[in-house]
Structures are given as structure tokens and as C-alpha cells.
Amino acid sequence: MSPAAQTLPDGRLIAYYGDDFTGSTDVMEVLTFAGLPTVLFLDVPDKAQLDRFADYRAVGVAGTARSRSPGWMDENLPSVFRFLADLDAALVQYKVCSTFDSAPAVGSIGRAIDLALPVFGGAWSPLVVAAPALRRFQAFGNLFATVDGVGYRLDRHPTMAHHPVTPMAEADLCRHLAGQTDRAMGLVDFVQLKAGKGIDALQRELADGADIVAVDIVDEETLRAAGRLVWEARSEAPFTASSSGLEYALVAHWQETGALDPPPPPKRIGVVDNLLVVSGSCSPATASQIAWARTNMFRTIRLDVTRMDWDAAVAEARDAALAGLGNGDDVVVFSAEGSDDPSIAAMRQRPDDGNEHRIGAALGAILSAAVRAGAAPRAVVAGGDTSSHAMAQLDGYALTALAPVAPGSPLYRLHAEDPGFDGYEIALKGAQVGGPDYFGLVKRGGRHSG
């Protein structure tokens, strides 16, 4: 069959579980803006919820496995995998971060693979992690990521090498993964892909007994080749633990073969009068966004997390936010402004546990109050823990993508059983995502001008 004659099969192309709440949205973003409707459920949906998206080409479930123990995975992942298997998709994915956040005791990707393969079967499982669009590259099995335009091998990355929970001490992904599973691993490197020998290299690795095969990606050429490798082998390898690099690779391959037309540029969905931002993020990127907001006429309100009378602190921030929105202001409510914010050290001195969850719940409640009051037609939630609490407060069960803003954090439509929240426009921003003007882009409805 000639490349131009290829077509995509009917039905669902991809079913996936995201091992982190905000990271779960990457897959939806890539596929939706490539012209393949995708829905992300915030938990395993019931039949009625699933049926509302019966014609969607990809279905995801947002999860929390990245912060969980192998024991938690043993108890919780098999039922999710069985749900995904019942969706009868061409490929099933355990979606991981493009910086491969994982460790033997926390967020073990190896344990997830061990639990999934008996459910989905297959002769092998591909591992596609690099994504040039996200400035992630893999060469000879080693993962690299850029910071401010400077590339770092992941074990020398200024953030990932010193991550407090899952530090990356080994950039070779197969070596890193070997600490999490006993399964044999192989590699198809970028030299083999560029020479058109990817299939031959894969067959050699499988003949040598590999169960998991990592695939290099260093540029657009190897991205397309990786997509071809995974797609053409899907009947023998229906399950993959991969980042959204997999979707970038598949879309590139489908477009190259004519199976998928290049989509028109996404359009902005319109400016809103009032934007509410609630932030529990301590990252430098979010701090720069709060500073940008302050100098661009946003009203910035600190949630004082050090006050002993917590209920009074939350009420004060909520009332100030509602008053600002009522006056026509854009509003940011934040718990910290950067990793060196004095409130962080003060919080660590407090004897009580669960401070992060308490902050997330409070910010979610402030957002819920604003939505109920009709004060903010659109919102941004910054921080993974804050995002999960916000979704719980808004009683949402699914998200669909509306407009791109920054890679990994588009603008979404919320789907909720409560008509007061259903259809709400919201962006969930990971800690390191977006430029200084991210909040302004969300207010304007996206980064593309139609």
C-alpha cells in the first residue's frame, strides 16, 4: 500500500491512563489539535458518561500513580487497565512524564508495565518518551531536556537530578527502568532510524529476548520513524508506557502517510472580561507569571497560609477575590510566589500534616465560590495538587480541549453533572509550564489569532 493510500481504522485509536493529573492532559492536547477528538475523564466514567463521547477517537483517565507506591498500584491499576481494555482501542497507553519521573518506591513505571502486560498481552512493549516539541530528546537511550534553551542530560538536569521524590541519577532510560522491573529491555537508536533500519533493529532486540524496547527521538525525522515503528507493530505490541511523545510521533507518521490531514491553525475562542487565577504552585515559572499579572493590572491576593485561624484566612482571600472580580478586575489568588517565598519555610514549621492538600482544597473552594457567583467566566488553576482539588470542588467528570495556550496546558471545557459548572472554561497549569504572559494568553482565549 502506498503511503498516500493509508487510512486510520474506525473506532478508538488510543485509550490511556495518565500517571499524574495535570500531565494527563498532554495526550488530549496533541490529539485534539491534530483533528482527533479526545476526552479526558477525571476518574473511570460510568456508562452514561462514556456514551456521551462515543464518537471520540481517544479516551483517557487522569490518575495519580506518579506519586503512589507499588502497593497502591497493585490495588488500583488493574481495574483501570481492565476498563481501558474494554474500550477496544488500537493502542493502550500508560502515559508518563517526558522527564520520566519515577523511582522503585514511588511512581514506578516498571511496576505499571508489569501489571499491564498480563491484561493487554503482546510480544513486546514500546517505550517512547522524547518529544522535540517539549524540548525532550533521546539519543542512544539517554534522555535530555532543555532549560532556558540549554540542553541537559537528565541526570545533570538542574531540576530532575535533584528532584525531592524521584531524582534522576541515570539518564539511560533502560538502566533507570531496570531498577523498577526485571523485564528485559532493548533499544532502537536514532542512527538505525535515520538509516531506515528501525524495523530490522527492533527484530534483533526481540530475538534477543527484549520485552520493553525504548525508541530514540532526536528530531522530526526520527519522530516520524518512531511513530511508524509503534503503529505498524501495534498488533504485536498493543500496550505502551510512553509520554505524549508517542502522540506527537503517531500524528507525525499519520500526517506523513496521508492518513491524517494537517489541521487548520486553532483559533482563539474569545476574550473574557474577568479571569480568575488560583495558584498553589511554588515554581519559579509560576512566580514570574504572578509578577507579570501584577504589572498588567491583575489584582493579586495572597492566601495567608501562615495564619493560625485558617478559616478566617480563606474567607478573607475569597471575599477579596469576589470583590475584585465584582469590580471588573482580573484576579490572582496565590499561596506562594516562588520557591523562596517565606511562607514555605513558615509552613514547614507548622506541626500539622497535609498542608498542601489543605491549600489546594481552599483554593478550589475559592474558585467554586466565584463560579457559583457568576463572577469569573474563565479560570486558571496553577499546580497539580491544586488542580485535582479544584476539579473535585467543581464536581467535574471530564475535560475536552478548547484552545492551545502553552504546550501541556491548553484551555479546556469542563464537563460536569452540575449545570452550574458544566461547560466552564478552565486551564490547568503545571508548575513549570508557560511563559510569563501565560495568564494573559488564557484571558485572550489562546495563543493563535484566527
N, C-alpha and C positions, 0 to 999 in steps of 0.2 A: 504494500500500500504506500502510495506516495505521501510525503508529509502533508501536502495541502489537502488531501482527501480524508485525513483523520478527523474523527468527531469524538466528543465526550459521551460516555454512556448516560442513559437516562437514570433518574433517581439520585440518591445522595452520593456525593463524591467523597466526603470526609466526615467522620464522626470523631470528636476529640474530647479529652478531659484536660483542663488546664491546671497545672500544679500550683498556681498562685492566682489570686483573684484578679488583680489588675493585669497581670501577664496573660491571662486567659483571653484578653480582647485582641491580641495581636493577630491571631488567625482570622478572626471575623473581619478585621480591618483589611487585611491583604485580599481576602477572597471577595468581600463585598464590593470594594472599589475596583476589582478586576471584572465585575459584572456577574458574580456568583452569589446570590443572596444567602446570607448566613445568619443564624440566630445563636446567641449565647444564653443558655439557661443558667440561672444562679444556683440551682440545685437540680437534681433529677426531676424532670417535669412529670405531671400526671398526663393521662391520655388526652384530656381535653386541651391542655396547654400545648402538647406536642402537635396535635391535629391542626392547631391554628397556623402552624408553619410547615404543613405537609409538603408544600412545593419548594421548600428551601433546599439549596444544594449542599449545605453543610450545617451540622448541628453540633454545638459544643456545650459542655457543662463546666462551669467555673468551680475550682476546688481550692484546697488549702494544703495539699500534700507536701509542698515545698518546705513547710515549717513543721512537719509531723515526723514522728518516729516510725521505724519499720513495723512496730507492733500496731500502731494506728493504721498503717497501710494495709496490714493483714486483715484487719477488721472491716475496713471501709471501702477499699478499692475494688475487691471482686464484684460487689453488687453493681458498682458503676460500670465496670467493664462488661458485665452481662447486659446492662441496658444499652451500651454502645454497640455490642454485638448484634442485638435485636434490631438495630437501625438499618442493617444490611447495606452499609456504605462500602465504597470501593476500597477505602483505606481507613484505618483507625489509628489515631494518634494520641500518645501521652505527651502533651505539649509541655516542654521545659523552657527555661530561660536561655537566651542566647549567650549568657555568660556561664551556663551550665551549673548554676547554684545547686550544690548537693554535697552530701557527706554520708559516710556509712550510718551514722546515728540520726541524721536529720535530713529529710528531703531526699532519701536515697533513690536515685533514678534506677540503679541496679535492682533494688527490691521491686520497684514498679514493673520493670521488664519481666522479672521472674514471675510476678503474679499475673501478668497479662498474657504471656505466650501460651500457657495452657488453655486460656479462654479462646484465643484467636488462631492459634496454630501457625503454620507456615514453616518454611525451611530455614529462614533467617529473618533478621530484623534490621532495617537500615537505621543509621544514626546521622541525621542531618542537622547541624547546629549553626553553622556560619550563615550570615545574612549580610551581604555587602551594603544593602540599603540601611541597615542598622549599624554599619561600620564594624561588623564582626567578620573575621576571616579565619579560615583553617588551612594550614599548609603542613603537609607531611604529618597530619594528625594533631598538630598543635594549634590551639585556639588563640587568636589575637583580637584585641579590641582597642579602639581609639578613645582618647580623652583629649578634648580641645585640639583635635587634629593630629595628635601624636599617638602612634601605634605602640601597644604594649603586648608582649606575650602575657597570657593571663596570670601566670604565677609571678609576674612582675608588675601587674596592673595596680595602680595606686589604691583602688577600692577593693577589688576582688582578692588580691593577695593578702589583704588584712581584714577581710570580712569577719565580723564578730561571731557568726554562726557557721558559715560554710566557707572558710578561707580556701583559696585555690593555691595549693602548694605544688601542683603539677599541671602544666599546660597541655600535655599529651592526654587527650580525652580518653583513650583506651586505657592508659595507665591509671588515670583518675577513676574511671569506672570500675577497674579491676578490684578496687577496694570495697565495692558495693555488690558485686555479683561474681560467681565462679564461672560464668559462661565465657566461652572462647570468643575472642574478638579479632577482627581484621580491619584492613584499611584499603580504600581505593583513593589513591592520591591524585593531586591535580595534574601531575605530569602525565599520568596514564589517561586522565580525562581529556587533556588537550591533544593527546596523540590519537584520540578516538578509540582507545583500548579499555574503556571503562568496563564493558561487559566481560572482556577477557580477564581483567584483573579481578573482577567480582567472582567469576567462576573459579579462579585459582584459590581465592580466600575461602570459598565454600568447600572446595575439595580438600583444603587443609583443616576443615572442621569448624570454621568460624560460625558462631550463632548470631553475633552482632557485627555489623560492618559499618564503620564510620566512613563518611564521604567528604573529601576536601572540597572547599569552595573558596576561590580567591578573587573571582571576577565574574562578569556576566556570562562569559563563555562556559566556565565551569559550573555556574549556577544552572544554566540550561541543561548541561550534561548530567548534573546530579538529578534534576527533575526527570529527565528521560530514564535514568537508571532505576529510580524508585517506581515510576509509573509503569514501566514495561515489565517490572518484576512483581507487580502487586499481587498477582495470584499466588506466588510463592512466598511473599512477604507482606501480608495484609496489615501487620501491626508495626508501628514505628514510634520510638521515643525521640522526638525531634523538636526543635524550636520552630518559630514561624519562618525560619529559613526554608523549611520544607515547602510551605505555601508559596513563598517567593520563587522557589525552584520549579515547582509544578506549574505555576502560572506562566513563567518564562518559557517552559517547554511547550505548554499548550498553545501559547501565542506563536511560537516559532513554527509549530506544525500546522497552524491554521485551525486547530480545534477550538480556539477561543479568540474572538476578535479583540483588538485593543479597545479598551473602553474610552468614551469621551471624558475629558477632564471633569472631575467632580465640581459641582457648583456650590457656592455659598448658599446657606439656607435663610439668610437674612439677619439683620442686626436686631438685638433686643434692647429695650430701654434700660432694664436693670439686670445686672449679673451678680449672683451671689457666689462667693468662693468660700469654702470651709477647708481649712488645711491643718492636718495633724502631722505633716511631713517636717522633718528636721534637716533635709538635704540642702546643700549649697544652691542647687538649681532652683528649688522652690523659694529659697530666701531671695534670690535675685528676681524672681517673679513677683514676690511681695513688694520688694523695693521698687520695681517698675510700676506696679499698681499704685503705690503711694505717690509717685511723681507724676502719675497720669490720672489724677483726680478720683481714684478709688478711695473710699473711706476704709481705713484699716483698723480693726478692732482686735485687741489681744484677749483671748480667753486665759484668764489668770489661773494657771494650773497649780500655783503655789499656795493659793488661799485655803485656809482650813475649812471655811464654810463653802464647800464645793457647790451646793445647790444655789447659793447666792451668786457665786461666780458665774455659773452657767446662765442663770436668769438675767444677770446684768449684761452678759455678752449677747444673749438672744434679744433682749429688749433694745439694745443699741443697734443691732443689725436690722431689726424690723423698723426702727425709727429712721435709720439711714436709707433703707430701701423705700420707705414711705415718702421720703423727701426727694426721691428720684436719683439717689446715689447708687453707684456700683459699690459693693461691699466685700471686703475680705475679713473673715474671722479666722485667726490663726492661734496656735498654741505655742509655737516657737518660730524663730526667724534664724535658721541656720543651725549647724551642728554645735556651734559655740555659744548658743543662746544661754544666758544664765539660768533660765527656768529648767533646763535639762539637768544641770548639776543639783539644783534645789530639789527636783523631783526624786533624784536618786537618794536623797537623804530622808525621804519620807518612809515610814515603816510599813505602809500598806503595799500590797501587791496589786497587779492588774491595772497600773496607771494608764498604759497605752490603750487598753480596751475601754477604760472609763472615759478617756479623752475622745476616742472615736465615737463612743455612744453619745457623748454630749454634743459633739459637732453634728452628728447625724440628727439629733433631736432639734438642733437649731435650724438645720436645713428643712426638716419636716415641717416645723412651725411656719417657716417662710413660704413653703409651697402651699400649705393649708390656707394661709392668709392671702394667697394670690399675689404675693409681693415680689416674686422673682420668677420670671418665666423660663429661666435657664440657669444652670449652676455648674460649678466645677468642684470636684472633691479631690484634694491632693493627699496622697498617702494610701498605701494598701490597706492597713487596718481601718483607717477612717472610711475608705470606700466600702468595705464589707459592712460596717455598721450603718453607713448611710443607706445602703440598699435594703438592709433589714428594716430601718425606720420608714422607708418609703414603700415597704411591702411589695417590692418588685420581684418578678419571677424570671424576667428575660430582658435582654438588650439586643437592639439591632443598630447598625452603624448608619449615621446620617451624613456626616461630612468629615473629611480629614482635617486635622489641626496640626499635630506633630506625630511622627512615626511612633506607634504604640499607644497613643492616647487620642483617638478621634472623638467627635461629638456623637452621642448616642440618643436613641429614643428608648425610654423605659416602658416596659410592658408590665402592668400591674393589675390585679383584680379590683383594686380600689379605683373607681373612676376619677377620684381627686388626684391620683398620681399617674394614671395611665396616660401615656403619650408625652410625659415630661422629658425635656431636653437636658441632658447631663453629660459632662465629661469627667472621666475618672483618670486622674493623672498620677502615674508612677513617680517616685521620688526624684529620679534623675532625668525625667522626660521634659522636653520642651525648652525653647529659648526664653529669654527674659520677657518677651511680649506675649507669652502663651495665653494669659487671661484675656488680653485684648483680642487675640485671634478667635477665641471661643465667643466672645461678645459679638464679634462681627460675623460669626457663622461659618468659620473655616478659613483655610489658607488660600483657597482658589477663588478667583473672581469670576464668575460666569460670563 
